[in-house]
Amino acid sequence: MLTDVSRGETWQNAPAATAARPGKLTRFATASLAKPPSSMAAASPTPDELFELRSAALTLIAVVLKTADLDRLAAELDRRSADNPGLFDGDPVAIDLAALAAADAAIDFEALVALLRRHRMTPIAVKGGSPAQMAAALAAGLVDAPDGMPQRPSPRAARPAAPTPAPEVQVQIREVQVEVPVEVPIVVNGPGTMVVTKPLRSGQQVYARGADLVVLAAVSVGAEVLADGHIHVYGPLRGRALAGARGNTEARIFTTCMEPQLVSIAGIYRTTEVPLPPEVLGKPAQVRLEGEKLVIEPLAP
C-alpha cells in the first residue's frame, strides 16, 4: 500500500477480481485526509473586513483641581455626593491641572484616580499640568488630553477633525468645578441655527456648533442637546440641555415642557436631584444665567 499524504490519497494493489493485469495499482480516496473542494472551503476575511479605523468623539467631564491636598478634595467630594447622590454614574473624566501648574505641586495620581473612581468617575485623561505633573500622570496610566479645545459646560465642544489620512480622536470636555467657581468668559455665538424635526431618544446627542439649536419634538430621558447659543425645545424636555457650550453666559434654554435631567448654561448646571418648583415643572419655562446662579422661570403666556 502507498499513501500520498499531501494529496490525501491511498494506493493499494487491486483485488484480483477487478485487476486488469497483475500488479495494477488502484486509487482509493481517503475521506479522513481528503481536502474539501475549494468552492466549499471557508473564505478567509480580507484585511479590510477585520477592523476599521475611524475618527471618534468622546465626551468627558473636566475635574478642575484647585488643590493637591487629596484629603481636602475627598472631603469636598463626599459632601457633594451626599447632597447629590446621582451626580456621577461612571462618567469618563479628564483631570484639569491648569490651576496647579504654576506651583508645580506634587500629586499622587494613583491615589487621585482611586479617589475619583470611588465617587463613580472614570479618570482617563489629564491636561494643563506642568511637565513634571504631566509625566507623573502619564506614568499612572492617564493620557494627555489636547489643550486649546473649546470647552463645553457640562459637556463642552471639540474642534472639528482635520482631514488627514490617519484617524483622529476628538475629546469633548464638560467641566465640573471642584472647589471655587471660576468666571467663564463670554464667547459670542456664530451665525446660524440648527433645526431638528424628529424626537431624540435615549443615547442620542445633537450639538449645534457655533449656532442656536431648535428641536421641534421631544427630548427623551437619556438624550442630550448642546448648542453654543440658545436651545429651543418645542416639546417635552426630559433629557439633558446644555446651552452656551463655549462659555456664552447670555445663552438661554426654552421649552414648552420643563422636565429635564440636567440643564446647563456656560458650565453652570443643575440636575433634577434638586426638584424644580411646581410653577415650572412640566410647564413652559426658560433657563437663564444670573451671575453664577441658574434661574428657571415660567414663560409669560
ChimeraX attribute file (.defattr): number of C-alpha atoms within 10 A of each C-alpha:
attribute: neighborCount
match mode: 1-to-1
recipient: residues
	/A:1	8
	/A:2	11
	/A:3	14
	/A:4	11
	/A:5	11
	/A:6	9
	/A:7	12
	/A:8	15
	/A:9	17
	/A:10	17
	/A:11	15
	/A:12	14
	/A:13	14
	/A:14	16
	/A:15	13
	/A:16	11
	/A:17	6
	/A:18	9
	/A:19	13
	/A:20	11
	/A:21	9
	/A:22	10
	/A:23	12
	/A:24	13
	/A:25	17
	/A:26	14
	/A:27	13
	/A:28	12
	/A:29	12
	/A:30	16
	/A:31	10
	/A:32	8
	/A:33	14
	/A:34	13
	/A:35	12
	/A:36	10
	/A:37	7
	/A:38	8
	/A:39	7
	/A:40	7
	/A:41	9
	/A:42	8
	/A:43	8
	/A:44	7
	/A:45	8
	/A:46	8
	/A:47	8
	/A:48	7
	/A:49	8
	/A:50	7
	/A:51	8
	/A:52	8
	/A:53	8
	/A:54	9
	/A:55	11
	/A:56	11
	/A:57	15
	/A:58	12
	/A:59	20
	/A:60	25
	/A:61	27
	/A:62	29
	/A:63	22
	/A:64	23
	/A:65	20
	/A:66	16
	/A:67	16
	/A:68	17
	/A:69	14
	/A:70	16
	/A:71	12
	/A:72	12
	/A:73	19
	/A:74	16
	/A:75	11
	/A:76	14
	/A:77	18
	/A:78	15
	/A:79	12
	/A:80	14
	/A:81	15
	/A:82	11
	/A:83	12
	/A:84	14
	/A:85	13
	/A:86	12
	/A:87	18
	/A:88	14
	/A:89	11
	/A:90	14
	/A:91	15
	/A:92	19
	/A:93	23
	/A:94	27
	/A:95	27
	/A:96	23
	/A:97	25
	/A:98	14
	/A:99	14
	/A:100	20
	/A:101	18
	/A:102	10
	/A:103	9
	/A:104	15
	/A:105	16
	/A:106	13
	/A:107	18
	/A:108	15
	/A:109	20
	/A:110	14
	/A:111	12
	/A:112	20
	/A:113	19
	/A:114	14
	/A:115	18
	/A:116	19
	/A:117	16
	/A:118	14
	/A:119	19
	/A:120	17
	/A:121	21
	/A:122	20
	/A:123	25
	/A:124	16
	/A:125	21
	/A:126	23
	/A:127	22
	/A:128	20
	/A:129	23
	/A:130	17
	/A:131	11
	/A:132	14
	/A:133	22
	/A:134	19
	/A:135	13
	/A:136	18
	/A:137	24
	/A:138	15
	/A:139	12
	/A:140	14
	/A:141	14
	/A:142	21
	/A:143	16
	/A:144	18
	/A:145	19
	/A:146	12
	/A:147	11
	/A:148	9
	/A:149	17
	/A:150	16
	/A:151	25
	/A:152	30
	/A:153	30
	/A:154	29
	/A:155	26
	/A:156	30
	/A:157	29
	/A:158	20
	/A:159	14
	/A:160	10
	/A:161	13
	/A:162	10
	/A:163	8
	/A:164	7
	/A:165	6
	/A:166	9
	/A:167	14
	/A:168	15
	/A:169	11
	/A:170	19
	/A:171	22
	/A:172	22
	/A:173	27
	/A:174	22
	/A:175	24
	/A:176	20
	/A:177	15
	/A:178	16
	/A:179	15
	/A:180	9
	/A:181	11
	/A:182	10
	/A:183	12
	/A:184	15
	/A:185	11
	/A:186	14
	/A:187	18
	/A:188	17
	/A:189	21
	/A:190	12
	/A:191	10
	/A:192	13
	/A:193	17
	/A:194	16
	/A:195	13
	/A:196	14
	/A:197	11
	/A:198	11
	/A:199	16
	/A:200	22
	/A:201	15
	/A:202	14
	/A:203	11
	/A:204	15
	/A:205	16
	/A:206	16
	/A:207	19
	/A:208	22
	/A:209	23
	/A:210	21
	/A:211	21
	/A:212	25
	/A:213	26
	/A:214	21
	/A:215	22
	/A:216	16
	/A:217	16
	/A:218	22
	/A:219	28
	/A:220	22
	/A:221	20
	/A:222	16
	/A:223	21
	/A:224	25
	/A:225	24
	/A:226	29
	/A:227	33
	/A:228	30
	/A:229	32
	/A:230	26
	/A:231	28
	/A:232	22
	/A:233	23
	/A:234	18
	/A:235	18
	/A:236	22
	/A:237	30
	/A:238	21
	/A:239	25
	/A:240	22
	/A:241	28
	/A:242	31
	/A:243	37
	/A:244	33
	/A:245	33
	/A:246	29
	/A:247	26
	/A:248	24
	/A:249	25
	/A:250	18
	/A:251	26
	/A:252	24
	/A:253	25
	/A:254	23
	/A:255	25
	/A:256	20
	/A:257	20
	/A:258	27
	/A:259	25
	/A:260	23
	/A:261	19
	/A:262	19
	/A:263	29
	/A:264	27
	/A:265	34
	/A:266	32
	/A:267	29
	/A:268	24
	/A:269	19
	/A:270	21
	/A:271	16
	/A:272	14
	/A:273	13
	/A:274	9
	/A:275	10
	/A:276	17
	/A:277	10
	/A:278	8
	/A:279	12
	/A:280	18
	/A:281	17
	/A:282	18
	/A:283	17
	/A:284	22
	/A:285	20
	/A:286	21
	/A:287	23
	/A:288	21
	/A:289	20
	/A:290	10
	/A:291	10
	/A:292	16
	/A:293	12
	/A:294	16
	/A:295	13
	/A:296	21
	/A:297	19
	/A:298	17
	/A:299	14
	/A:300	7
	/A:301	4
